[in-house]
Amino acid sequence: MSRIPRITLCLSLCAMALVAQESKPELVKLESETIAGLGIRNIGPAVMAGRISTMDGVHDKGRTTLYVGAASGGVWKSVNGGTTFKPVFDKHNQSIGSIRIDPKDPKTVWVGTGETWVRNSVSVGNGLYKTTDGGENWTFMGLPDSERIAGIEVDPTDSNIVFVAAMGHLWNSNSERGLYKTTDGGKTWKRILFINDDTGCASLALDPKDPKTVYASMWQYRRKPWAFESGGPGSGLFKSTDGGATWTRLSEGTKRGLPAGDLGRIALAISPSNPKVVYANVEAKDSALFRSDDGGETWIRGHSGANTIIRPFYFGALFVDPKDPMRVYKPGLNMTISDDGGKTFSVIGGSAHGDWHATWIDPENTERIYAGTDGGFYGTEDRGANWRFMRNLPIGQYYHVAVDMALPYRVFGGLQDNSSWMGPSRAGGAIQNRH
């Protein structure tokens, strides 16, 4: 076959290119109307879940109702124990730090924005929200510059009294941090515990039988582009027995049994069945889990294994069994459980995704536990012997997305803690996980 036609075509294209360069045609201005007819198309329903940062649950009218907060995917509600979910917070900030259901009214829920597991890729929050109709509508309740809300506690005897732990800015100093309290349902707020502009409130526990007894951990911290500083003289563990009017620093010195020197992040948990039993996971030069059997007066040093003390800025949570004060759960790289008050721990995470954070234990059936990891939402009916993955939360955290030149083109995405995924842009039908 002659090559002349190909040469001719090549010369013609070159000539057209030169003419185009010489004529310098006007660039077409691309406006929103130009692509207004192109609708957004979901590439799915294949789904990869992402980090669950917080959750709360309640038995409401015979059903298990769950509110799940994602690191960057908003708040999701389930009225059937996680079988199905619906998003209820899409109009608001999508980085969630804390969720608390009002003990007296399950339709009243508080949400604090701004994730508090402060790796270098977390987003920021813009304050506190409240719903009184089960998530259908939300009202902004203040603290817009808190950036990260680490805990919310509602007085079980008076829904107008609420405590909020504000961690404050991650990358710089700011004044809207510390422990806040409202006595009028959120209309006004009073800061009742404050150290300085570099120290926020990282954990909060309320005595369920005497809600005037409050425990709070303060954390001095700062992330920089090249380093992370956790701890300092501002950090400490505090207790109030008058609803926050006055405070005692429990971490002052070593006479109570807590570590000496500058402390870092402290995770708190109080036993619902015996509030005298309080746990504190303390970041220090010699980090460990501590337990108090007398309401914080004295402390017993417990476990200090890897999963207990690793990365406290990312695994700063503890959970006590609602019926057994000696059973405590410590999320970390794995989910671990202690049945002896924190002396020893065993792994119950099984084959579930690593990096555990949020946990809710059913107070009526403590064998039933729901938990969130960097890979999504899980449930167990046998206290962690077996876990069921709820593959129904589309909250994958993509760091970057790219496409190739295949027909149809393929989509590539790198996710936080979930490797890189590749799939077709079209599959002749629904795109499933198997694609």
N, C-alpha and C positions, 0 to 999 in steps of 0.2 A: 504494500500500500504506500502511495506517495506521501512524503512528509511535507509537501508544499502547502496544503491547506492549514496544517498546524502552524507553520511558520507565518503564513499570512494572518492567521488569527492572532498570533502573538504580536505581530507588528501593529495590527489594528488596535489592539488593547493598549499598547504603549502610546500610540498616537492619541487615543481618546484620553488617556491619563494626562498627556502633555497639554491638550486643549483645555481639560478641566482645570489644570494648574494655572494656565494663562488667563482663563476667564474668571477665576476666583469667584465661584458662585456664592450667593448669600447662604449663611448657615441657617438651617431651620430651627426656630426657637421652640424648644420642647416645653409644653405647658401641661398642667394637670388634665386639661380637657383632651389632650392628644391621646391619652391612654385611659380616659374615663370609662370606656366600654370594656376594659379588661378587668374581670373580677378576680378576687383573691381565690386561689384554689388550694384546698388542703391536700398536702402530699401524705396520704395515709389511707386507712386509720392506723398504720404501723406507728408504734409509740415507744419511746424510751423515757422512763421516769428519771427525775433528777432529785436533788437534795430536799428532804423534808426537814424543816427547821424547828417546827413546834406543832403541838396539837392539844386538843382537849376533847373530852367526851362526856356523855351523860345518858342515863336511861330516861327517856321521855315517852310517856304513853305506851309502855311496853316495848319500845324500840331502842336500839343503841344508836344515838345520834353522835356523829363525829364532825369536828371542824379541824381541818388539816391545813397548816400554813407551810408554804413552800419558800425556798430561799429566793427564788425569782419568778414564782408562778402564782402568787396570790393565795387566796383562801378558798378551799373546797369543802363542801358539806355533803355528808352522807347520812341518810335516815335509816339505813339498813345494814349497819355494821361494816361498811366498806364495799358492799357488793356493787353499788353505783355511786357516783359522785356528780355534783354539779358545781360550777364556779359561782361564787357569790360575792366576789370582791373585785371584779374586772374593771370597775370604773375608778379604782383607787390604786394606791401604791402597791406594787407587786412583791416587794421584799418584806417578808414577815418575820417578826422577832418573837412575838408572844401572843397567845390566845387564852382567854379565860371565860368560861361560862358562869353566869351568875348562879350561885347555889340555890337561890330562892326562886329563880325564874329562868328556865332553860331557853326561853326565847330571847333573853338579854345576853349578848355576847360582846366582850371587849377584845379588840385587836390592836396590838402595838406593832407598828411597822419598823422595818430596819433590822435585817438579820444580825444576830449577835455572835455567830460562829465566825470570827473575824479573820478569815484567810484573806489573802491580798486581792481576791477577785470578787468580794462581796459588794452588793449594791447598798443603797442607803434608804432610810425611811423618812417619813415626813410627819410623824406624830401618832396620835391615838384616835381610834374610831370605836363607835358603839352602835349596835343594832338592838332594837327592842321587838323585832318581828321575825326573828330567826334567820336573819341575813338577807331579807328582801331589800331593805333600805339601811343605809349607814349614815351616821352623823359624825362629823369631825369634832373631837373633844379636846383638842389642844396639844401642847408640847411639840410644836412644829420643828423646833431646832434640836430636839433630843437625838435625832438621827437613828438611834438604836434603842429599842425598848426590850429589856431582857426579862421582865417579869411583871405580872399583874395578879393581884390578889384582891378578892371581893370579900368583905366582911359577911360571914354566913348569917349573921343576925340583923344586918342592916345593909341593904343593897346600895344605899347612898354613899357608903364608906368604901373607898377603893384606894389601894396602894399601887404605885407604878414605879418600877425600877428603870431609870433612864441611864444608859451607858454613855451617851454623848458621842461626839465626833471621834472617828477612828484615826484620821490623818492629821488632826490639829486640835488645839485647845478650844474649849467653848464652855460657857457658863450654864447652859441648860442641861444639866446632868445631876445625878444624885437620886434620892428617894422622894417621891411626891405623894401627896395624899389629898383626896377630896372628901368632903362630908355632905356634898349636895349633888351627888350623882354625876360629877364631872363639869358642872358649871364653872366652878373655880377650883384652883389648885394651890396647894401650899407645899413648898419644899421643906421637908422635915429632917433630912440628913444630907449634908453636903461637906465635902472635904476641900476640894480645889478644882480648878478648871481642867485638870488632867486626870481626875479620878471620877469614875462613874459607878453606878450601882449595877452589879453583875448578877446578883442572885437575891431572891426574896422568899421568905417562908413565913406563913401566918399560922399561929396556933388555932386549930379548928374549934377547940373547946373554950379557948379564952382569946378572942381575936384582938385584944389589946396587947397581946404578947407578939412581938414582931422581931424577926431576925433578918439582917441584911448584910450582904458582903459588898465591900467597896473595892474597886479595882483600878489601880493606876496603870495605864497602858497607852501605847502609841505605836502605830505602824508607819514605817517610812519606806520609800521605794527600795532601799537597800537593806533594811533590817526591821525587826520587830522587838519592841521593848515591853516586857510584861513584868509588872511589879514595881514596887518602890515604897517609900514611907507612907504614901497615901492609902495603900491597900490595908484592909483589915476586916474583922468580923465584929458586928455590932448587934446589941439586943435592946429592945425597949419593952417595958411592961405597962406603959401608959399610952399606948396607941401612937407612939412616935414623938411625944412631947419631950422626953429625955432619953438618953442613950448611954449604955455601958459598952466600952470596947473590950470584947472578950479575948481579943488577940493581943492584949497589952502584956508584954513579958511572957514568961513561960510558966507562971504559977498555976495556970489552969490546964496545962498539958499540951498547948498548941506550940508550933514551931517558933523559934526565935528568929530575929532578923527581919529584913524586908520580905513581904509576902507578895504573891501574884494573884491569880484568879482563884476564887473560892466558890465551889458549888455547894448549895445548901439543899437539904431535904428534911422534913419533919414527919414523924410517924403519925398518921391519922388516928390510929387506935390507941396510941400512948404518946401524947405530944411532949412528954419529958425526954423522949428519945429523939435526938437531933443528930444528923450526919453532916459532916463538912469535908469535902475533898479539897485539900489545901495545897496550892502550888507554893513551894518554898525551896530553900537550898536542899532540904531533905523532905521532898514531897511525900504525902501519904493521905489515906483516908482516916478520918477521926470520927469517933462516936461519943456523944454525951448522953448519959442516962439521967441527968439531973437538970435538964433545961439549960445547958451551956455553962454551968458553974465549973465543971471539970470535964476533961476530955481524955479518951483512951485512944492511943495510936493503933490503927488497924493495918490493912493491906497497903503495900506500896509496890505491887508488881507493875509490869509494863502497861497493861491495859488500864490500870487505875490512874496512873499519873501521866500518861503520854499526852502531849499536845493539849494542855488545859484550855488554851484559847479556842480550841475547836471542839473539845469534848467536855465542856463545862456543865454537866448535868448529872443529877442523881435522882432516883425514884425509890420510895419505900412502899412495900406491900401494904395495902389499906387495912389488912387484918393482922399481919404479923410484923411487929416492930423490928424483929431481928432479920427480916428478909429485905435485902436492899439490892437494887439493880444499878449497874454502872455501865452506861453506853460508852463505847470507845471504838477502837478499830474493830472490835467484836462486841457483842452484847454479853455481859457477864452477870452472874448472880451469886450472892452470898446468903447463906441460911444461918450464919453464926454471927450476925451483927457486924460484918465487915472484916472479920479476921482472915477468911479465905474466900476465894472466888473461883467459879468454874464457868466455862464458855457455854452459852446456849444459843449462839447465833446460827450455828449449823452452816448450811450452804447459802444462806442469804447474803445479799450484797454487804460489803464492809462499810465502815464509818457510820456508826449509829449515833443518833441525836435525840429525836423526840420520842416520848413513850407515854402511853396512857394505859393504866391497869384498871380493869373493870372492878369497881368496889363490891359488886354483888357476887361476882365469880372471878376470883383472882387468878384462876387458871387462864382466863382470857386476857390477852395483852395485845395492844396495837403499838407498832413502832415505825419510825421513819429513819431511813438511811440516805446515803448519797445516791443510792440507786432506786429510791422509791419507798412505797408503803407496804408494810407486812402485818400479818395477823397470826396469832397462835391461840389454840384452844387447850393446849396442854403445857402451859408455862414454859414454852420455848423448846420443847422436844421436837416439834415440827412447826415450820412457818409457811404461811401461804402468801405468795406475792400477788398484790392487787395490781394487775396490769391495766389500769384504767385512769391513770393520771398523766396527761400530756404536758409534763413540766420539764422535759429535757433541757439542760443548760448548755447551749451551743456557744463555744468560744469563737468558732469561725465556720463559714459555709462556703463551698466552692462547687463548680460544675465542670464537666468535661465536654468534649466535642462529639460524643457518641450520639447516635440517632435511635431512639430518643435519648436525650442527654441524661447523664447520671448525676446525682447530687451527693456530695460528700460533706460530712459534718464532724467536727471534733468536739467532744462533750467533756464537761467536767467529770472526772473520775469514771467515765464510761467509755473510754477508748474512742476510736474513729468509726463512723458508720458510713456505709455506701448503699445507695438504693436507686432504682429507676425513677425518673420524673413521671413516667406513665407505665402502666403494666397491663393494659387492656382490661381494666377493672380496678377494684380496690387494691391498693398497695398494702400488703400484709408484712408482718415482721419477717416472714420467711424470704421475702424478696431482698 
